Amino acid sequence: MVYQMERLWRHYAADVSPPFRLLPAGLLRRRAAPLSEQSEEVRDGLVKALYASPASLLAGAISGGSLSAVLAWQAATLPMTIIACLVLLVGVSRSISSYYFQRALAHQDKPARPIWGLAYELGAWIYAALLGLQSLATLVLTQDATLHVLAVGMVASYAGGISGRNAGRVPVAVGQTCFSLLPTALGLIVAGGLGYVILGILCFLMIFAMAEITRTTHRIVLDAHQGKYEKSQLALKFERLAHYDSLTGVENRMAMQRRLRDLFDRRTVDDAPMAVLWMDLDRFKEINDTLGHIIGDQLLCAVAERLKVVLGPRGHVARFGGDEFVLICPNADRDEARLIASDIMRAVEGAMEIGSHQLTVTASMGIAVAPEDGQGGDELLQHADLALYRSKHAGRNRFTTFDWSMRAEQDRTYELETGLRAALANDELQLHYQPIFDSATGRIAMCEALMRWNHPVHGPISPGEFIPIAESTALIEPITHWAVRKACHDAMQWPDSVRLAVNISPALLKADGLPRSVISALLASGLAARRLELEVTESIFLEDDRRTHLILNELRRIGLRLALDDFGTGYSSLGSLRTHEFDTIKVDQSFMRDVADNPRHRVIAQSVSQLARALYVETVAEGIETEEQLRYAQEAGFTNLQGFILSRPIPQDRLLALMEERHNVQAEAATLIQARRFG
């Protein structure tokens, strides 16, 4: 037994902090404590658990103090009276401190100060030592067996109770057991008698039993606290993921919208203005496509850091998604918002070293300021987005402040989009045809199909307005497919010598369905492929898109004719002629409009005509509106002519009437010539 105690002392004494290294509580510290390290939060939880039940401490103080007082009163000795008074004093003090801690400190988010753990430990040890001394004094100073039983029972029940209650702090529970049971065991042995000695030895062994019980209970309590801590950490992690962007570390879209909503909920009429700035990086997709997503992600992180530094205390930064950032500036008016936008754009434009790349980017921004630009968070965001769209449309690398004309334009666009869907579903769209005349014979060589829409409320809508809406809303594909089918069907009523020309949006050349749709329209109508000419603009060649090349080649294999529309207005006119074969070149009307007054335009128009003739390609002079333009186009050698002076776009029935009229005129002229020749 002595060897075991000595081994335990050496094993645990090193783990007891001074000045309590020599106290018996250190004897079983490491044996009872878990081997795993505890987090600060778990240790704090264990400390708070000690103060969790002031009522139990008060009950212990009353019972211990009462029994000690009874022992002192029956023994009628001064030492036991002093000990009884001290037991009552310490017990009441511990109850008061526990009540104060529970009311004032237990529910605070910050950890409890270490002094509270130390205070509880000292109070528990002093209280246990006083009970142990009272038991020792009773056994040594009195001969009353009843008092002996009462004293030993008081200490034994106390030791059994604290082994469970204070298991959160093993040194406290083990120390209380030692301080209460060791004096009692000593008193039993000193009192003499076989029964007392055996009972003393049992009290001594009870220390180890209580220590094991405390250790087991502590492990259960620790696991519960550790599980609670891990759940709280997991909750914090999920909360962060829910409110912060995992890539850049700034607030995410949901957190930004909630912050904006809270700011508006607290706003009053007299509050200062509040600005929302919506920013995205210009041509970020190109960086991602050329350098890869890893470089793109690093660039976004660098931009987010610059935004936080530049914005500082003036507002909050959130990543809305992709390369878009939203900045909320609670106290910024329109002038202050413009100043912030200027600061941010200068900061973003600075060179950034991303990996082994030196990148320089620009940004576009839209600004909306409450209350004049919106009375709610969603409305303010929408208006900032509209202003951003205006910045992008105006050429990027700039910021634009919202004005209500943008909202009116958006409302009209939405109304037209809705109406366009209904018009397509209800077959309300129409095709008009503008004849294109052979400059040598005056005959109709082909007719260009042009879309017309008569809105039920707004009346006739210009194709220049509703076609871009169709292109931006994916309506252009079904509209074009309808137009090709309708035009092919109408062209079957024309003379075989008259071709059909249909404009094809660049957006359709990025899809796979165009060749199938054209073949389907030709088969359904019976129109020969050589009579269908598809017109494409030079904008399709701005990107070196392999898909575009494949689709154009596939269309030529079908037997269709291809026309290059608006020639001379793109960025690669001659290059497009070099890389693709076209049957017709249509010279943009801007060159024909000023041929009477601008010699440069006359030279350019004549050069295009000569170039096309050398390439054995037909030409169409668009926009012929005056007699002088008509005469020059004929003199310049254009093979076909198109313009209002010759014919405006007309419906199918009027086109058929025009064709019939010209056929009759040409027939009469031929008859007259023959009559004169043989007359």
C-alpha positions as CSV (number, residue, x, y, z in Angstrom):
1,M,0.0,0.0,0.0
2,V,2.8,2.4,0.9
3,Y,4.6,1.5,-2.4
4,Q,1.4,2.2,-4.3
5,M,0.9,5.6,-2.7
6,E,4.5,6.5,-3.3
7,R,4.2,5.6,-7.0
8,L,1.0,7.5,-7.4
9,W,2.6,10.5,-5.7
10,R,5.5,10.6,-8.1
11,H,3.2,10.0,-11.1
12,Y,0.9,12.9,-10.3
13,A,2.8,15.4,-8.2
14,A,4.5,16.9,-11.3
15,D,1.1,17.7,-12.8
16,V,-0.1,19.8,-9.8
17,S,0.4,23.6,-10.2
18,P,2.2,25.4,-7.4
19,P,1.5,26.3,-4.7
20,F,-0.7,23.1,-4.5
21,R,1.9,20.7,-5.7
22,L,2.2,19.1,-2.2
23,L,-1.5,18.9,-1.5
24,P,-3.2,15.5,-1.6
25,A,-5.4,16.6,-4.5
26,G,-2.4,16.3,-6.8
27,L,-2.0,12.7,-5.8
28,L,-4.6,11.4,-8.3
29,R,-4.7,14.2,-10.8
30,R,-3.2,12.5,-13.8
31,R,-4.8,9.2,-13.0
32,A,-8.2,10.8,-13.0
33,A,-7.8,13.3,-15.8
34,P,-8.2,12.3,-19.5
35,L,-5.1,11.9,-21.6
36,S,-6.5,14.0,-24.5
37,E,-5.9,17.7,-24.5
38,Q,-8.9,19.9,-23.8
39,S,-9.8,22.9,-25.9
40,E,-10.2,26.2,-24.2
41,E,-14.0,26.2,-24.8
42,V,-14.3,22.7,-23.3
43,R,-12.3,23.8,-20.2
44,D,-14.5,26.8,-19.9
45,G,-17.6,24.7,-20.1
46,L,-16.3,22.4,-17.3
47,V,-15.6,25.4,-15.1
48,K,-19.1,26.8,-15.7
49,A,-20.5,23.3,-14.9
50,L,-19.1,23.6,-11.3
51,Y,-21.3,26.6,-10.7
52,A,-24.3,25.2,-12.6
53,S,-26.4,24.4,-9.5
54,P,-26.2,26.9,-6.6
55,A,-29.1,25.0,-4.9
56,S,-27.0,21.9,-4.5
57,L,-24.2,23.8,-3.0
58,L,-26.6,25.5,-0.6
59,A,-28.1,22.1,0.4
60,G,-24.6,20.8,1.0
61,A,-23.7,23.8,3.1
62,I,-26.9,23.4,5.2
63,S,-26.5,19.7,5.7
64,G,-22.7,19.8,6.4
65,G,-23.0,22.9,8.6
66,S,-26.0,21.4,10.5
67,L,-24.2,18.1,11.2
68,S,-21.0,19.8,12.1
69,A,-23.0,22.1,14.5
70,V,-24.7,19.1,16.1
71,L,-21.4,17.4,16.6
72,A,-19.9,20.5,18.2
73,W,-22.9,21.1,20.4
74,Q,-22.9,17.5,21.6
75,A,-19.2,17.4,22.2
76,A,-19.2,20.9,23.8
77,T,-15.5,21.5,22.9
78,L,-14.1,24.8,21.7
79,P,-12.1,23.4,18.7
80,M,-15.2,21.6,17.3
81,T,-17.3,24.7,17.8
82,I,-14.7,26.8,15.9
83,I,-14.6,24.2,13.1
84,A,-18.5,24.2,12.9
85,C,-18.6,28.0,12.6
86,L,-16.0,27.8,9.8
87,V,-17.9,25.1,8.0
88,L,-21.1,27.3,8.0
89,L,-19.1,30.3,6.9
90,V,-17.3,28.6,4.0
91,G,-20.5,26.8,2.9
92,V,-22.6,29.9,2.8
93,S,-19.8,31.8,1.0
94,R,-19.6,29.2,-1.7
95,S,-23.3,29.2,-2.2
96,I,-23.4,33.0,-2.6
97,S,-20.5,33.0,-5.1
98,S,-22.2,30.2,-7.1
99,Y,-25.5,32.1,-7.2
100,Y,-23.7,35.3,-8.3
101,F,-21.8,33.4,-11.0
102,Q,-24.9,31.8,-12.3
103,R,-26.8,35.0,-12.5
104,A,-24.1,37.3,-13.8
105,L,-21.4,35.4,-15.6
106,A,-22.6,31.9,-16.7
107,H,-24.5,33.1,-19.8
108,Q,-21.7,35.3,-21.2
109,D,-20.2,34.4,-24.6
110,K,-16.7,35.1,-23.4
111,P,-14.8,32.4,-21.3
112,A,-14.9,32.7,-17.5
113,R,-11.8,34.2,-15.9
114,P,-9.4,31.5,-14.5
115,I,-9.8,33.0,-11.0
116,W,-13.3,31.5,-10.8
117,G,-12.0,28.0,-11.3
118,L,-9.2,28.6,-8.8
119,A,-11.7,30.1,-6.3
120,Y,-14.0,27.1,-6.6
121,E,-11.1,24.7,-6.2
122,L,-9.9,26.4,-3.0
123,G,-13.4,26.7,-1.5
124,A,-14.1,23.0,-2.2
125,W,-10.8,21.9,-0.6
126,I,-11.2,24.1,2.4
127,Y,-14.8,23.0,3.0
128,A,-13.8,19.3,2.6
129,A,-10.8,19.8,4.9
130,L,-13.0,21.4,7.6
131,L,-15.4,18.4,7.4
132,G,-12.5,16.1,7.7
133,L,-11.1,18.0,10.7
134,Q,-14.5,17.9,12.3
135,S,-14.6,14.2,11.8
136,L,-11.1,13.8,13.2
137,A,-11.8,15.9,16.2
138,T,-15.0,14.0,16.9
139,L,-13.2,10.7,16.8
140,V,-10.2,11.9,18.9
141,L,-11.8,14.2,21.4
142,T,-15.0,12.3,22.2
143,Q,-15.9,8.8,23.3
144,D,-19.5,8.8,22.1
145,A,-20.0,6.1,19.5
146,T,-23.1,7.8,18.3
147,L,-21.2,10.9,17.5
148,H,-18.5,8.8,15.8
149,V,-21.1,7.2,13.5
150,L,-22.6,10.6,12.7
151,A,-19.2,12.1,11.9
152,V,-18.0,9.2,9.7
153,G,-21.4,9.0,7.9
154,M,-21.2,12.8,7.3
155,V,-17.8,12.5,5.6
156,A,-18.6,9.3,3.7
157,S,-21.8,10.7,2.2
158,Y,-20.1,14.0,1.4
159,A,-17.2,12.1,-0.4
160,G,-19.7,10.0,-2.4
161,G,-21.7,13.1,-3.4
162,I,-18.9,15.3,-4.6
163,S,-17.3,12.5,-6.7
164,G,-20.2,12.9,-9.1
165,R,-21.0,16.6,-8.8
166,N,-17.5,17.9,-9.3
167,A,-16.3,15.4,-11.8
168,G,-16.0,18.2,-14.3
169,R,-12.8,19.2,-12.5
170,V,-11.1,16.0,-11.4
171,P,-8.5,17.8,-9.1
172,V,-11.4,19.4,-7.2
173,A,-13.3,16.1,-6.6
174,V,-10.2,14.1,-5.8
175,G,-8.8,16.8,-3.5
176,Q,-12.2,17.0,-1.6
177,T,-12.1,13.2,-1.2
178,C,-8.6,13.2,0.1
179,F,-9.2,16.2,2.4
180,S,-12.3,14.7,3.9
181,L,-11.5,11.0,4.1
182,L,-7.8,11.0,5.1
183,P,-8.4,12.8,8.4
184,T,-11.4,10.6,9.0
185,A,-9.3,7.4,8.4
186,L,-6.5,8.8,10.6
187,G,-9.1,9.5,13.4
188,L,-10.5,6.0,13.2
189,I,-7.1,4.4,13.5
190,V,-6.1,6.7,16.4
191,A,-9.4,6.0,18.2
192,G,-8.3,2.3,18.4
193,G,-10.2,-0.9,18.3
194,L,-10.3,-3.5,15.6
195,G,-13.5,-2.2,14.1
196,Y,-12.3,1.4,14.0
197,V,-9.0,0.4,12.4
198,I,-10.8,-1.7,9.7
199,L,-13.2,1.2,9.1
200,G,-10.3,3.6,8.8
201,I,-8.6,1.3,6.2
202,L,-11.8,1.2,4.3
203,C,-12.1,4.9,4.3
204,F,-8.5,5.2,3.0
205,L,-9.3,2.7,0.2
206,M,-12.5,4.6,-0.5
207,I,-10.3,7.5,-1.8
208,F,-9.2,5.3,-4.7
209,A,-12.7,4.0,-5.4
210,M,-14.0,7.6,-5.5
211,A,-11.1,8.6,-7.7
212,E,-12.0,5.9,-10.2
213,I,-15.7,6.9,-10.1
214,T,-14.7,10.5,-10.6
215,R,-12.5,9.6,-13.5
216,T,-15.3,7.6,-15.2
217,T,-17.8,10.4,-14.6
218,H,-15.4,13.0,-15.8
219,R,-14.8,11.1,-19.1
220,I,-18.6,11.0,-19.7
221,V,-18.9,14.7,-18.8
222,L,-15.9,15.6,-21.0
223,D,-17.3,13.6,-24.0
224,A,-20.6,15.5,-23.6
225,H,-18.9,18.9,-23.5
226,Q,-16.5,17.9,-26.3
227,G,-19.5,16.8,-28.4
228,K,-21.3,20.0,-27.6
229,Y,-18.2,22.0,-28.5
230,E,-17.7,20.2,-31.8
231,K,-21.4,20.7,-32.7
232,S,-21.0,24.4,-31.9
233,Q,-17.8,24.6,-34.0
234,L,-19.6,22.8,-36.9
235,A,-22.5,25.2,-36.5
236,L,-20.1,28.2,-36.6
237,K,-18.4,26.7,-39.7
238,F,-21.8,26.2,-41.5
239,E,-22.8,29.7,-40.4
240,R,-19.6,31.1,-41.9
241,L,-20.1,29.1,-45.1
242,A,-23.7,30.5,-45.2
243,H,-22.6,34.1,-44.9
244,Y,-19.1,34.3,-46.4
245,D,-17.8,33.5,-49.8
246,S,-15.5,30.5,-49.5
247,L,-13.1,31.7,-52.2
248,T,-12.5,35.4,-51.4
249,G,-13.5,35.5,-47.7
250,V,-15.9,38.5,-48.2
251,E,-19.6,38.3,-47.5
252,N,-21.6,36.3,-49.9
253,R,-24.8,37.1,-51.8
254,M,-27.1,35.9,-49.0
255,A,-25.3,37.9,-46.3
256,M,-25.2,41.0,-48.4
257,Q,-29.0,40.8,-49.1
258,R,-29.7,40.3,-45.5
259,R,-27.5,43.2,-44.5
260,L,-29.2,45.4,-47.0
261,R,-32.6,44.4,-45.8
262,D,-31.7,45.1,-42.2
263,L,-30.3,48.5,-43.1
264,F,-33.6,49.4,-44.9
265,D,-35.7,48.0,-42.0
266,R,-33.9,50.4,-39.6
267,R,-34.0,53.4,-42.0
268,T,-36.2,56.4,-41.2
269,V,-37.2,59.3,-43.4
270,D,-34.5,61.5,-42.0
271,D,-31.6,59.0,-42.4
272,A,-28.6,59.7,-44.5
273,P,-28.4,58.5,-48.1
274,M,-27.2,55.0,-48.7
275,A,-25.4,53.8,-51.9
276,V,-25.1,50.4,-53.5
277,L,-22.3,49.9,-56.1
278,W,-22.5,46.9,-58.4
279,M,-19.2,46.0,-60.0
280,D,-17.9,43.3,-62.3
281,L,-14.6,42.8,-64.0
282,D,-14.3,43.5,-67.8
283,R,-13.5,40.5,-69.9
284,F,-13.0,38.2,-66.9
285,K,-14.2,35.2,-68.9
286,E,-11.3,35.7,-71.3
287,I,-8.8,35.5,-68.4
288,N,-10.5,32.3,-67.2
289,D,-10.5,30.8,-70.7
290,T,-6.9,31.6,-71.6
291,L,-5.1,31.3,-68.2
292,G,-7.3,28.9,-66.4
293,H,-9.7,29.0,-63.5
294,I,-6.9,28.8,-60.9
295,I,-5.5,32.1,-62.1
296,G,-9.0,33.5,-62.4
297,D,-9.8,32.5,-58.7
298,Q,-6.5,34.1,-57.5
299,L,-7.4,37.2,-59.4
300,L,-10.8,37.4,-57.7
301,C,-9.1,37.0,-54.3
302,A,-6.7,39.8,-55.1
303,V,-9.5,42.1,-56.3
304,A,-11.5,41.4,-53.1
305,E,-8.5,42.3,-51.0
306,R,-8.1,45.6,-52.9
307,L,-11.8,46.3,-52.5
308,K,-11.7,45.8,-48.7
309,V,-8.6,48.0,-48.4
310,V,-9.9,50.9,-50.6
311,L,-13.4,50.8,-49.2
312,G,-12.2,50.6,-45.6
313,P,-14.8,51.8,-43.0
314,R,-16.9,53.5,-45.7
315,G,-18.9,50.3,-46.5
316,H,-19.1,46.6,-46.9
317,V,-17.9,44.3,-49.7
318,A,-19.8,41.2,-50.9
319,R,-19.2,38.8,-53.8
320,F,-22.4,38.5,-55.6
321,G,-21.3,35.6,-57.8
322,G,-18.7,35.0,-60.6
323,D,-16.7,38.2,-61.0
324,E,-19.5,40.4,-59.6
325,F,-19.0,42.4,-56.4
326,V,-21.6,44.5,-54.5
327,L,-20.6,47.3,-52.2
328,I,-22.9,48.7,-49.6
329,C,-22.0,52.2,-48.3
330,P,-24.6,53.2,-45.6
331,N,-23.8,56.9,-45.4
332,A,-22.8,57.7,-49.0
333,D,-24.7,60.2,-51.1
334,R,-24.4,60.4,-54.9
335,D,-21.2,62.5,-54.9
336,E,-19.6,60.3,-52.3
337,A,-20.6,57.2,-54.2
338,R,-19.0,58.5,-57.3
339,L,-15.8,59.3,-55.4
340,I,-15.8,55.7,-54.0
341,A,-16.3,54.3,-57.5
342,S,-13.4,56.4,-58.8
343,D,-11.1,55.1,-55.9
344,I,-12.1,51.5,-56.6
345,M,-11.6,51.7,-60.3
346,R,-8.1,53.2,-59.9
347,A,-7.3,50.5,-57.4
348,V,-8.5,47.7,-59.6
349,E,-6.7,49.0,-62.7
350,G,-3.3,48.6,-60.9
351,A,-1.2,45.7,-62.1
352,M,-1.6,42.5,-60.2
353,E,1.0,39.8,-59.9
354,I,-1.0,36.5,-60.1
355,G,1.3,33.5,-60.1
356,S,3.7,34.1,-62.9
357,H,1.4,36.5,-64.7
358,Q,1.3,40.3,-64.5
359,L,-2.4,41.1,-65.0
360,T,-4.1,44.4,-65.5
361,V,-7.9,44.5,-65.5
362,T,-10.6,47.1,-65.6
363,A,-14.0,47.2,-64.1
364,S,-17.5,48.5,-64.8
365,M,-19.8,49.7,-62.1
366,G,-23.4,50.8,-61.6
367,I,-24.5,53.1,-58.8
368,A,-27.9,53.5,-57.1
369,V,-28.5,55.7,-54.1
370,A,-31.4,55.5,-51.6
371,P,-33.8,57.0,-51.2
372,E,-34.1,58.7,-54.6
373,D,-33.2,55.6,-56.6
374,G,-35.1,53.0,-54.5
375,Q,-37.0,52.5,-51.3
376,G,-36.0,48.9,-50.7
377,G,-33.0,46.7,-50.9
378,D,-34.1,44.6,-53.9
379,E,-35.2,47.7,-55.8
380,L,-31.8,49.4,-55.1
381,L,-29.9,46.3,-56.2
382,Q,-32.0,46.1,-59.4
383,H,-31.3,49.7,-60.3
384,A,-27.6,49.4,-59.6
385,D,-27.6,46.4,-62.0
386,L,-29.3,48.5,-64.6
387,A,-26.7,51.2,-64.2
388,L,-24.0,48.5,-64.5
389,Y,-25.6,47.2,-67.7
390,R,-25.5,50.8,-69.1
391,S,-21.7,51.0,-68.3
392,K,-21.0,47.7,-70.0
393,H,-23.1,48.7,-73.0
394,A,-21.2,52.1,-73.2
395,G,-17.9,50.4,-73.6
396,R,-16.8,49.2,-70.2
397,N,-14.2,50.6,-67.8
398,R,-16.5,53.2,-66.4
399,F,-19.2,53.8,-63.8
400,T,-22.8,55.0,-64.3
401,T,-25.3,56.3,-61.9
402,F,-28.9,55.1,-62.1
403,D,-31.6,57.4,-63.6
404,W,-35.3,56.5,-64.0
405,S,-35.1,56.4,-67.8
406,M,-33.2,53.1,-67.4
407,R,-36.1,51.6,-65.5
408,A,-38.6,52.8,-68.1
409,E,-36.4,51.3,-70.8
410,Q,-36.2,48.0,-68.9
411,D,-40.0,48.0,-68.4
412,R,-40.5,48.5,-72.1
413,T,-38.0,45.7,-72.9
414,Y,-39.8,43.3,-70.6
415,E,-43.1,44.2,-72.1
416,L,-41.8,43.7,-75.6
417,E,-40.2,40.4,-74.6
418,T,-43.5,39.2,-73.2
419,G,-45.4,40.4,-76.2
420,L,-42.9,38.8,-78.6
421,R,-43.4,35.4,-76.9
422,A,-47.1,35.8,-77.3
423,A,-46.7,37.0,-80.9
424,L,-44.6,33.9,-81.8
425,A,-47.1,31.6,-80.1
426,N,-50.1,33.2,-81.7
427,D,-48.6,33.6,-85.2
428,E,-48.8,37.4,-85.1
429,L,-45.4,38.0,-86.7
430,Q,-45.3,38.9,-90.4
431,L,-42.8,38.8,-93.2
432,H,-42.4,41.6,-95.7
433,Y,-40.1,41.3,-98.7
434,Q,-37.9,44.0,-100.3
435,P,-37.1,43.2,-103.9
436,I,-33.5,43.4,-105.1
437,F,-33.2,44.3,-108.8
438,D,-30.7,43.3,-111.4
439,S,-28.9,46.5,-112.4
440,A,-28.6,45.4,-116.1
441,T,-32.1,44.1,-116.9
442,G,-34.2,45.8,-114.1
443,R,-35.7,42.4,-113.3
444,I,-36.3,41.2,-109.7
445,A,-33.3,39.0,-108.9
446,M,-34.1,38.2,-105.3
447,C,-36.2,39.3,-102.4
448,E,-35.0,39.9,-98.9
449,A,-37.3,38.6,-96.1
450,L,-37.7,41.2,-93.3
451,M,-39.5,40.6,-90.0
452,R,-42.5,42.9,-89.1
453,W,-44.4,43.0,-85.8
454,N,-47.5,45.0,-85.1
455,H,-47.7,45.2,-81.3
456,P,-51.3,45.2,-80.0
457,V,-50.7,48.2,-77.7
458,H,-47.6,50.0,-79.1
459,G,-48.3,49.5,-82.8
460,P,-45.5,48.7,-85.3
461,I,-42.2,47.9,-83.5
462,S,-39.0,48.4,-85.4
463,P,-36.9,45.2,-86.0
464,G,-34.0,47.2,-84.7
465,E,-35.7,47.2,-81.4
466,F,-37.3,43.8,-81.0
467,I,-34.6,41.7,-82.8
468,P,-31.9,42.5,-80.2
469,I,-34.5,41.6,-77.5
470,A,-35.0,38.3,-79.2
471,E,-31.3,37.7,-79.4
472,S,-30.8,38.4,-75.7
473,T,-33.7,36.1,-74.6
474,A,-33.1,33.0,-76.8
475,L,-36.2,33.8,-78.8
476,I,-34.1,34.5,-81.9
477,E,-33.8,30.8,-82.7
478,P,-37.5,29.9,-82.9
479,I,-38.3,33.2,-84.6
480,T,-35.6,32.5,-87.3
481,H,-36.9,29.0,-87.8
482,W,-40.4,30.3,-88.3
483,A,-39.2,33.0,-90.7
484,V,-37.2,30.5,-92.8
485,R,-40.2,28.1,-93.1
486,K,-42.6,30.9,-93.9
487,A,-40.2,32.6,-96.4
488,C,-39.5,29.3,-98.2
489,H,-43.2,28.6,-98.4
490,D,-43.9,32.1,-99.9
491,A,-41.0,31.9,-102.3
492,M,-42.6,28.8,-104.0
493,Q,-45.2,31.3,-105.4
494,W,-42.5,33.4,-107.1
495,P,-40.9,32.8,-110.5
496,D,-38.0,30.2,-110.4
497,S,-35.6,32.9,-111.4
498,V,-36.2,34.9,-108.2
499,R,-34.1,34.0,-105.2
500,L,-34.9,34.3,-101.5
501,A,-32.6,36.1,-99.0
502,V,-32.9,35.6,-95.3
503,N,-30.9,37.3,-92.5
504,I,-29.3,34.9,-90.0
505,S,-28.4,36.2,-86.5
506,P,-24.8,35.6,-85.3
507,A,-26.3,33.9,-82.2
508,L,-27.7,31.1,-84.4
509,L,-24.3,30.3,-85.8
510,K,-23.2,29.2,-82.3
511,A,-25.9,26.6,-82.1
512,D,-26.2,23.3,-83.9
513,G,-29.8,23.4,-85.1
514,L,-29.5,25.9,-88.0
515,P,-28.6,23.4,-90.8
516,R,-31.3,21.0,-89.7
517,S,-33.9,23.8,-89.6
518,V,-33.0,25.0,-93.1
519,I,-33.1,21.5,-94.5
520,S,-36.5,20.9,-92.9
521,A,-37.9,24.2,-94.3
522,L,-36.6,23.3,-97.8
523,L,-38.1,19.8,-97.7
524,A,-41.4,21.1,-96.3
525,S,-41.8,23.8,-99.0
526,G,-40.1,22.1,-101.9
527,L,-37.9,25.1,-102.6
528,A,-34.6,24.4,-104.3
529,A,-31.6,25.0,-102.2
530,R,-30.0,27.2,-104.9
531,R,-32.8,29.7,-104.6
532,L,-32.2,30.3,-100.8
533,E,-29.5,32.8,-99.9
534,L,-28.5,33.2,-96.2
535,E,-27.1,36.6,-95.2
536,V,-24.6,36.8,-92.4
537,T,-22.8,39.9,-91.0
538,E,-19.1,40.3,-90.5
539,S,-19.5,40.3,-86.7
540,I,-19.5,36.5,-86.8
541,F,-15.8,36.7,-87.6
542,L,-14.8,38.8,-84.7
543,E,-14.1,35.6,-82.8
544,D,-12.1,32.8,-84.3
545,D,-14.9,30.3,-83.6
546,R,-14.4,26.9,-85.2
547,R,-18.1,26.1,-84.8
548,T,-19.0,29.1,-87.1
549,H,-16.6,27.8,-89.8
550,L,-18.1,24.3,-89.6
551,I,-21.7,25.5,-89.8
552,L,-21.0,27.8,-92.8
553,N,-19.3,25.0,-94.6
554,E,-22.2,22.7,-93.9
555,L,-24.7,25.2,-95.2
556,R,-22.7,25.5,-98.5
557,R,-22.6,21.7,-98.8
558,I,-26.4,21.8,-98.7
559,G,-26.3,23.9,-101.8
560,L,-27.3,27.2,-100.3
561,R,-25.9,30.6,-101.3
562,L,-24.1,32.7,-98.7
563,A,-24.1,36.5,-98.7
564,L,-21.9,38.7,-96.6
565,D,-24.1,41.5,-95.4
566,D,-23.1,45.1,-94.3
567,F,-19.7,44.6,-96.0
568,G,-17.2,47.3,-94.9
569,T,-18.5,48.0,-91.4
570,G,-16.8,45.1,-89.6
571,Y,-13.2,44.6,-88.4
572,S,-12.1,41.9,-90.9
573,S,-13.8,42.5,-94.2
574,L,-11.0,41.3,-96.5
575,G,-10.0,38.6,-94.1
576,S,-13.6,37.2,-94.2
577,L,-13.4,37.0,-98.0
578,R,-10.1,35.2,-97.8
579,T,-11.2,32.5,-95.4
580,H,-14.8,31.9,-96.7
581,E,-16.5,31.6,-100.0
582,F,-19.5,33.9,-100.5
583,D,-21.8,34.2,-103.5
584,T,-22.9,37.7,-102.8
585,I,-21.4,40.8,-101.1
586,K,-23.8,43.4,-99.9
587,V,-22.2,46.9,-99.5
588,D,-23.4,48.7,-96.5
589,Q,-25.8,51.6,-97.2
590,S,-23.5,54.0,-95.3
591,F,-21.1,54.0,-98.3
592,M,-23.9,54.6,-100.8
593,R,-25.5,57.4,-98.8
594,D,-22.7,59.9,-99.3
595,V,-21.3,58.9,-102.8
596,A,-22.6,62.2,-104.2
597,D,-20.7,64.3,-101.8
598,N,-17.8,62.2,-100.6
599,P,-15.2,61.1,-103.2
600,R,-13.7,58.6,-100.7
601,H,-16.9,56.7,-100.4
602,R,-17.2,56.6,-104.2
603,V,-13.7,55.2,-104.5
604,I,-14.4,52.6,-101.8
605,A,-17.7,51.5,-103.4
606,Q,-16.1,51.2,-106.8
607,S,-13.2,49.2,-105.4
608,V,-15.6,46.8,-103.8
609,S,-17.5,46.3,-107.0
610,Q,-14.2,45.6,-108.9
611,L,-13.0,43.3,-106.2
612,A,-16.2,41.3,-106.3
613,R,-16.1,41.1,-110.1
614,A,-12.6,39.7,-109.9
615,L,-13.7,37.1,-107.4
616,Y,-16.8,36.2,-109.6
617,V,-19.1,37.3,-106.7
618,E,-22.3,39.1,-107.1
619,T,-22.7,42.5,-105.4
620,V,-25.7,44.3,-103.9
621,A,-25.7,48.1,-103.3
622,E,-27.9,48.7,-100.3
623,G,-29.8,51.8,-99.3
624,I,-30.4,53.3,-102.8
625,E,-32.7,56.2,-102.1
626,T,-31.9,58.9,-104.8
627,E,-31.6,59.0,-108.5
628,E,-28.0,60.0,-108.2
629,Q,-27.1,57.0,-106.0
630,L,-28.9,54.7,-108.4
631,R,-27.0,56.1,-111.4
632,Y,-23.6,55.8,-109.6
633,A,-24.3,52.2,-108.5
634,Q,-25.0,51.3,-112.0
635,E,-22.0,53.1,-113.3
636,A,-19.8,51.5,-110.6
637,G,-20.8,48.0,-111.9
638,F,-22.9,46.7,-109.0
639,T,-24.8,43.7,-110.2
640,N,-27.9,44.2,-108.0
641,L,-29.6,47.2,-106.4
642,Q,-31.7,47.5,-103.3
643,G,-33.4,50.6,-101.9
644,F,-36.5,52.6,-101.2
645,I,-36.3,54.4,-104.5
646,L,-36.8,51.0,-106.2
647,S,-39.2,49.4,-103.7
648,R,-39.9,49.4,-100.0
649,P,-40.5,46.1,-98.1
650,I,-44.0,44.9,-99.0
651,P,-46.2,42.0,-97.9
652,Q,-46.4,38.8,-100.0
653,D,-49.6,39.7,-101.8
654,R,-48.3,43.1,-102.9
655,L,-45.0,41.5,-103.9
656,L,-46.9,39.0,-106.1
657,A,-48.8,41.8,-107.7
658,L,-45.6,43.7,-108.3
659,M,-44.0,40.6,-109.9
660,E,-47.1,40.2,-112.1
661,E,-47.0,43.8,-113.1
662,R,-43.4,43.7,-114.1
663,H,-43.9,40.5,-115.9
664,N,-46.6,42.0,-118.0
665,V,-44.6,45.2,-118.7
666,Q,-41.6,43.1,-119.8
667,A,-43.9,40.9,-121.9
668,E,-45.4,44.0,-123.6
669,A,-42.0,45.4,-124.2
670,A,-40.8,42.2,-125.7
671,T,-43.9,42.1,-128.0
672,L,-43.3,45.7,-129.0
673,I,-39.7,45.0,-129.9
674,Q,-40.6,41.9,-132.0
675,A,-43.4,43.9,-133.8
676,R,-41.0,46.6,-134.7
677,R,-38.4,44.1,-135.8
678,F,-40.7,42.2,-138.1
679,G,-43.2,45.0,-138.8
